[in-house]
Amino acid sequence: MTTTKTKEFDCVEMMDRGALRIYETLKGKTREEKLVYWRQRHTEAIEELKQAVGEETNRPKIGGNPVG
């Protein structure tokens, strides 16, 4: 008997969609416009990371000693 498992999440498909979204956003842009886009995305990513780290450090610790 052969069973087929249905994927709930497909990483390759997610990466392809993200790459296509970026391609469509940057299509027809000059080199300078592309650099502006990537600098802005970098700044946004850093802010998101800071928020995520801040949320982690403000979360109450549950259980024993933290690892690390």
C-alpha positions as CSV (number, residue, x, y, z in Angstrom):
1,M,0.0,0.0,0.0
2,T,1.3,3.4,-1.0
3,T,0.3,6.5,0.9
4,T,0.9,10.0,-0.2
5,K,1.6,12.8,2.2
6,T,0.2,16.2,1.3
7,K,2.6,19.0,2.1
8,E,1.3,21.7,4.3
9,F,4.3,23.9,3.6
10,D,6.6,23.9,0.6
11,C,9.8,25.9,1.2
12,V,10.9,25.8,-2.5
13,E,7.5,27.2,-3.6
14,M,7.7,29.9,-0.9
15,M,11.2,30.9,-2.1
16,D,10.2,30.9,-5.7
17,R,7.2,33.2,-4.9
18,G,9.5,35.6,-3.0
19,A,12.0,35.7,-5.8
20,L,9.3,36.3,-8.4
21,R,7.9,39.2,-6.3
22,I,11.3,40.8,-6.1
23,Y,11.9,40.3,-9.8
24,E,8.6,41.9,-10.6
25,T,9.3,44.8,-8.2
26,L,12.8,45.5,-9.7
27,K,12.0,44.8,-13.4
28,G,12.8,47.8,-15.5
29,K,14.6,49.7,-12.7
30,T,17.9,51.3,-13.0
31,R,20.9,50.1,-11.0
32,E,20.5,53.1,-8.7
33,E,16.8,52.4,-8.2
34,K,17.7,48.8,-7.3
35,L,20.3,49.9,-4.8
36,V,17.7,52.2,-3.2
37,Y,15.3,49.3,-2.9
38,W,17.9,46.9,-1.3
39,R,19.1,49.6,1.1
40,Q,15.5,50.3,2.2
41,R,14.8,46.5,2.6
42,H,18.0,46.2,4.6
43,T,17.0,49.0,6.9
44,E,13.5,47.4,7.3
45,A,15.0,44.0,8.0
46,I,17.3,45.4,10.7
47,E,14.3,47.1,12.4
48,E,12.2,43.9,12.2
49,L,15.1,42.0,13.8
50,K,15.5,44.5,16.6
51,Q,11.8,44.2,17.3
52,A,11.9,40.4,17.3
53,V,14.9,40.4,19.6
54,G,13.3,42.9,21.9
55,E,10.2,40.7,22.1
56,E,12.3,37.7,22.9
57,T,14.2,39.5,25.7
58,N,10.9,40.8,27.2
59,R,9.2,37.4,27.2
60,P,9.0,35.8,30.7
61,K,11.3,32.8,31.1
62,I,9.7,29.5,31.7
63,G,11.5,26.6,33.2
64,G,15.1,26.1,34.1
65,N,18.3,27.9,33.0
66,P,18.5,29.3,29.5
67,V,20.8,27.6,27.1
68,G,23.9,29.6,25.9
